[in-house]
Amino acid sequence: MDLSSSTLSQAVDALASLPGIGKRSALRFALHLLKQPPEEVLHLSESLHRLATDIHYCSICHSVSDSDLCPICASPKRNQSIVCVVENIQDVMAIENTQQYQGLYHVLGGVISPIDGIGIRDLNIESLLQRVRQGHPAPVEEVILALPTTMEGDTTSFYINKQLVPLNVKVTTIARGIAIGDNLEYADEITLGRSILHRIPFA
């Protein structure tokens, strides 16, 4: 895309690097920003800069946080004996939006997918096992496997369940109100909420 300004061209290239954003959409966004007051554009730029420099990952559940512990892990109101295992941070947000779950989370950071080069060691599985073994920050009585109902998600669930069996912890999975092949972030809140409430033993 030939543009009259190299600065504009660089901005378009940067915006187009975002997932789902093509060159035309990126150009439209860049031209929109040009029409905004400079302070608004600077505020956007500063927010993105802080995203890169100031964001933390919770030392317990691996979700995003502004400090060492995320608000959920730090909350005394949460049931610390239940840990819900999810693929990513979007899944935490999706479940929280249902307002049906009051336990803690564990974000794997993906699912086992050899075709994508993602193996067991690439995920936060060992830290989950350590949480259960050590009972930190509190003894874990139940682990909910809330992973995608895809081949990769099921493979990951089966592997984690196999590792948890010797640890004598209750392992459940969300009810299959979630369609096979769906990701949690695309499920409606009522279906997802009921799936959490009516979870079943993982077998």
Phi, psi and chi 1 to 4 in degrees:
 res  aa     phi    psi   chi1   chi2   chi3   chi4
   1 MET       -  112.0 -176.9  177.7  -68.9      -
   2 ASP   -85.8  119.0  -66.2  -32.5      -      -
   3 LEU  -119.2  155.1  -60.9  174.2      -      -
   4 SER   -74.5  -14.0   58.1      -      -      -
   5 SER  -124.4  127.0  166.2      -      -      -
   6 SER   -68.8  -30.8   60.1      -      -      -
   7 THR   -65.0  -44.2  -58.7      -      -      -
   8 LEU   -64.5  -40.1  177.5   59.8      -      -
   9 SER   -61.5  -41.3  179.6      -      -      -
  10 GLN   -65.6  -39.4  -70.7  174.5    9.4      -
  11 ALA   -64.1  -41.9      -      -      -      -
  12 VAL   -62.9  -44.6  169.0      -      -      -
  13 ASP   -60.8  -40.4  -71.4  -18.7      -      -
  14 ALA   -65.6  -44.2      -      -      -      -
  15 LEU   -67.3  -36.1  -69.9  167.2      -      -
  16 ALA   -70.2  -14.5      -      -      -      -
  17 SER   -76.9  -11.9   68.0      -      -      -
  18 LEU   -74.5  146.4  -63.8  172.3      -      -
  19 PRO   -63.5  133.8   19.7  -31.3      -      -
  20 GLY    82.0    2.6      -      -      -      -
  21 ILE  -109.0  116.0  -55.9  -62.6      -      -
  22 GLY   -89.3  178.5      -      -      -      -
  23 LYS   -62.8  -40.0  -73.2  -78.3 -171.4  175.3
  24 ARG   -67.5  -42.7  -70.3 -175.1  178.6  180.0
  25 SER   -64.7  -40.1  -65.8      -      -      -
  26 ALA   -62.0  -41.0      -      -      -      -
  27 LEU   -64.5  -41.3  177.0   59.2      -      -
  28 ARG   -62.2  -41.8 -172.3  168.1   64.3 -107.6
  29 PHE   -64.4  -44.2  -68.0  153.4      -      -
  30 ALA   -63.1  -42.9      -      -      -      -
  31 LEU   -66.9  -33.9  -66.3  176.2      -      -
  32 HIS   -63.7  -43.8  171.1   77.1      -      -
  33 LEU   -63.4  -33.9  -69.5  172.2      -      -
  34 LEU   -62.8  -27.4  -84.2  177.5      -      -
  35 LYS   -84.3  -11.1  -62.8  177.1 -177.8  178.0
  36 GLN   -85.5  156.9  -54.8  -49.9  -56.6      -
  37 PRO   -57.6  141.5  -23.9   34.0      -      -
  38 PRO   -53.3  -36.1  -26.1   34.3      -      -
  39 GLU   -66.0  -31.1   57.4  -90.6   20.8      -
  40 GLU   -70.8  -39.2  -69.8 -169.9   14.6      -
  41 VAL   -67.1  -39.7 -179.8      -      -      -
  42 LEU   -65.6  -36.9  -72.3  173.6      -      -
  43 HIS   -62.8  -42.4  174.1   69.5      -      -
  44 LEU   -61.4  -45.2  173.0   61.8      -      -
  45 SER   -62.7  -42.2  174.7      -      -      -
  46 GLU   -66.9  -37.6  -69.8  167.6    1.0      -
  47 SER   -64.0  -41.5  -63.5      -      -      -
  48 LEU   -67.7  -35.7  -67.2  174.0      -      -
  49 HIS   -65.2  -42.5 -177.1  -96.1      -      -
  50 ARG   -66.1  -31.9  -72.3 -163.9  -59.4  -87.6
  51 LEU   -60.7  -36.0 -175.5   66.1      -      -
  52 ALA   -81.5  -28.6      -      -      -      -
  53 THR  -108.1  -28.4   58.6      -      -      -
  54 ASP  -107.9   -7.6  -62.2  -14.1      -      -
  55 ILE   -74.1  144.1 -157.1   74.4      -      -
  56 HIS  -120.0  162.5  -66.3  -95.2      -      -
  57 TYR  -115.0  128.8  -72.5   92.0      -      -
  58 CYS   -52.9  131.9  179.1      -      -      -
  59 SER   -70.6  -13.0   60.2      -      -      -
  60 ILE  -101.5  -54.6  -65.2  176.4      -      -
  61 CYS  -104.4  -10.8   73.1      -      -      -
  62 HIS    74.1   14.4  -54.2  -70.4      -      -
  63 SER   -81.0  167.5 -172.7      -      -      -
  64 VAL   -74.0  149.7  -68.4      -      -      -
  65 SER  -158.9  162.3  176.3      -      -      -
  66 ASP   -90.9   -5.1  -69.8  -28.9      -      -
  67 SER  -144.8 -173.1   57.1      -      -      -
  68 ASP   -63.5  -34.2 -176.1   57.2      -      -
  69 LEU  -113.6  136.0  -75.1 -177.4      -      -
  70 CYS   -74.2  160.6   71.9      -      -      -
  71 PRO   -58.3  -31.7  -24.8   34.5      -      -
  72 ILE   -70.2  -47.9  -66.6  175.8      -      -
  73 CYS   -66.2  -29.9  -73.4      -      -      -
  74 ALA   -83.9  -11.7      -      -      -      -
  75 SER   -77.7  125.5  173.4      -      -      -
  76 PRO   -73.1  -10.3   27.3  -34.3      -      -
  77 LYS   -84.4  -13.9  -62.9 -179.2  179.3  179.8
  78 ARG   -82.0  149.3  -53.0  -67.2  -65.6 -146.8
  79 ASN   -79.3  103.4 -175.8  -13.8      -      -
  80 GLN   -80.5   -1.6  -60.7 -165.0   -0.5      -
  81 SER   -88.1   -7.9   68.2      -      -      -
  82 ILE  -117.4  130.2  -55.9  176.8      -      -
  83 VAL  -122.5  123.2  175.4      -      -      -
  84 CYS   -99.0  119.4 -177.0      -      -      -
  85 VAL   -91.6  123.0  180.0      -      -      -
  86 VAL  -127.6  164.5  -64.1      -      -      -
  87 GLU   -74.4  -46.3  177.7 -176.3    4.8      -
  88 ASN  -147.1  178.0   52.4   43.8      -      -
  89 ILE   -67.0  -32.7  -65.3  159.7      -      -
  90 GLN   -59.2  -33.9  -64.6   97.1  -50.7      -
  91 ASP   -69.0  -36.7  -66.2  -19.6      -      -
  92 VAL   -58.8  -46.9  173.0      -      -      -
  93 MET   -62.9  -40.7  -62.8  175.3 -179.6      -
  94 ALA   -63.3  -44.6      -      -      -      -
  95 ILE   -69.3  -40.2  -66.2  174.3      -      -
  96 GLU   -60.5  -35.7  -77.2  -62.7  -72.7      -
  97 ASN   -65.5  -20.7  -74.8  -21.6      -      -
  98 THR   -75.2  -22.7   70.9      -      -      -
  99 GLN    57.3   29.0  -60.9 -177.3   -9.7      -
 100 GLN  -110.4   -2.9  -61.6  -66.7  -38.3      -
 101 TYR  -127.9  131.8  177.7   69.2      -      -
 102 GLN  -123.6   15.8  -68.1  -59.7  -43.9      -
 103 GLY   -91.6 -160.7      -      -      -      -
 104 LEU  -103.1  177.2  -57.9 -177.5      -      -
 105 TYR  -127.0  165.4  -66.4   92.4      -      -
 106 HIS  -143.3  115.5 -167.0   87.7      -      -
 107 VAL   -93.0  116.7 -179.7      -      -      -
 108 LEU   -72.9  -31.3  -67.9 -178.6      -      -
 109 GLY    85.0   19.3      -      -      -      -
 110 GLY   144.5 -171.7      -      -      -      -
 111 VAL  -133.8  159.4  -70.4      -      -      -
 112 ILE   -62.8  121.9  -62.4  170.6      -      -
 113 SER  -150.0   87.4  179.3      -      -      -
 114 PRO   -55.1  -35.4  -25.2   35.1      -      -
 115 ILE   -64.8  -26.5 -164.3  170.2      -      -
 116 ASP   -99.1    5.6  -64.8  -42.2      -      -
 117 GLY    75.3   21.6      -      -      -      -
 118 ILE  -104.5  113.7  -58.4  174.2      -      -
 119 GLY  -110.3 -176.0      -      -      -      -
 120 ILE   -58.4  -41.8  -63.9  166.5      -      -
 121 ARG   -72.6  -13.4  -65.2 -176.8  179.5  179.4
 122 ASP   -83.4   -8.6  -61.3  -49.3      -      -
 123 LEU  -111.0  163.6  -53.8  175.9      -      -
 124 ASN   -86.7   55.0  -61.8  -43.4      -      -
 125 ILE   -86.9  -43.7  -65.7  177.5      -      -
 126 GLU   -62.3  -37.4 -177.5   55.1   36.1      -
 127 SER   -67.9  -30.0   58.1      -      -      -
 128 LEU   -65.6  -46.4  168.6   65.6      -      -
 129 LEU   -61.9  -37.2  -58.7  178.4      -      -
 130 GLN   -64.8  -39.3  -71.0  -69.3  -14.5      -
 131 ARG   -58.5  -42.6  -73.8  179.2   72.1  173.3
 132 VAL   -72.2  -43.3  176.9      -      -      -
 133 ARG   -63.9  -45.5  -70.9 -167.5 -163.4  103.3
 134 GLN   -90.3  -12.3  -60.8  174.4    1.2      -
 135 GLY    63.2   39.4      -      -      -      -
 136 HIS  -115.4  131.2  177.8   75.8      -      -
 137 PRO   -80.6   -6.3   30.9  -35.9      -      -
 138 ALA  -151.4  157.2      -      -      -      -
 139 PRO   -56.6  133.3  -25.4   34.9      -      -
 140 VAL   -96.5  121.2  178.0      -      -      -
 141 GLU   -99.7  -26.1  -62.6  176.3    1.2      -
 142 GLU  -144.6  137.3  179.6 -177.7   -0.7      -
 143 VAL  -116.8  121.4  173.5      -      -      -
 144 ILE   -97.8  123.4  -54.7  170.9      -      -
 145 LEU   -93.0  104.5  -62.1  176.4      -      -
 146 ALA  -114.8   57.9      -      -      -      -
 147 LEU   -98.6  162.8  -61.6  176.9      -      -
 148 PRO   -56.7  147.2  -23.3   33.3      -      -
 149 THR   -87.4   54.3   53.4      -      -      -
 150 THR  -115.0  171.8   59.8      -      -      -
 151 MET   -59.2  -41.5 -177.8  178.9  -64.1      -
 152 GLU   -67.2  -42.2  -67.2   80.0    7.5      -
 153 GLY   -64.4  -43.2      -      -      -      -
 154 ASP   -65.9  -38.6  -75.2  -15.2      -      -
 155 THR   -60.9  -43.2  -62.2      -      -      -
 156 THR   -65.4  -41.8  -52.2      -      -      -
 157 SER   -62.2  -44.6  -68.5      -      -      -
 158 PHE   -63.1  -39.7  -80.8  116.6      -      -
 159 TYR   -65.2  -46.5  174.9   80.0      -      -
 160 ILE   -64.0  -42.9  -67.4  174.4      -      -
 161 ASN   -58.7  -42.0  179.7   61.8      -      -
 162 LYS   -61.8  -37.3 -174.7  177.1 -179.8 -179.1
 163 GLN   -73.9  -27.1  -58.2  -55.5  -52.6      -
 164 LEU   -85.3  -23.1  -70.0  172.7      -      -
 165 VAL   -51.8  -47.3  166.7      -      -      -
 166 PRO   -68.5  -12.6  -16.6   31.0      -      -
 167 LEU   -90.6    1.8  -56.7 -177.4      -      -
 168 ASN    53.7   49.3  -64.8  -43.7      -      -
 169 VAL  -119.1  144.5   62.6      -      -      -
 170 LYS   -69.1  128.9 -179.2 -179.3 -179.8 -179.0
 171 VAL  -117.8  123.2 -178.9      -      -      -
 172 THR  -125.4  169.1   59.5      -      -      -
 173 THR  -135.0  154.8 -175.3      -      -      -
 174 ILE   -66.7  146.4   56.6  176.5      -      -
 175 ALA   -60.0  149.0      -      -      -      -
 176 ARG   -81.5   46.6  -66.9  -70.6  172.6  135.1
 177 GLY   -75.7  -15.6      -      -      -      -
 178 ILE   -84.0  126.0  -53.6  -60.8      -      -
 179 ALA   -63.9  147.5      -      -      -      -
 180 ILE   -59.5  129.5  -59.7  -61.1      -      -
 181 GLY    92.6   -4.3      -      -      -      -
 182 ASP   -88.1  151.4  -82.9    0.0      -      -
 183 ASN   -95.6  149.5  -73.8  -39.3      -      -
 184 LEU   -61.5  -36.4  -64.6 -170.8      -      -
 185 GLU   -65.0  -17.2   61.6 -177.5  -64.8      -
 186 TYR   -98.8   -3.0  -58.2  123.3      -      -
 187 ALA   -79.7  147.4      -      -      -      -
 188 ASP   -72.1  155.0   65.6  -86.6      -      -
 189 GLU   -65.0  -35.1  -66.4  175.7    6.2      -
 190 ILE   -66.2  -47.1  -65.9  176.3      -      -
 191 THR   -62.8  -44.4  -61.0      -      -      -
 192 LEU   -66.1  -41.6 -177.4   55.1      -      -
 193 GLY   -61.7  -43.3      -      -      -      -
 194 ARG   -66.9  -34.3  -72.8  177.2  177.7  171.8
 195 SER   -63.6  -37.6  -64.8      -      -      -
 196 ILE   -69.7  -46.2  -72.8  -70.4      -      -
 197 LEU   -64.3  -37.7  -75.9  177.9      -      -
 198 HIS  -105.7   37.9  -58.1  -64.2      -      -
 199 ARG   -61.2  155.8   56.5 -170.6  179.7  -87.7
 200 ILE  -127.7  159.4   57.9  178.3      -      -
 201 PRO   -57.0  139.5  -25.1   34.7      -      -
 202 PHE   -82.8  125.1 -174.1   85.9      -      -
 203 ALA  -137.7      -      -      -      -      -
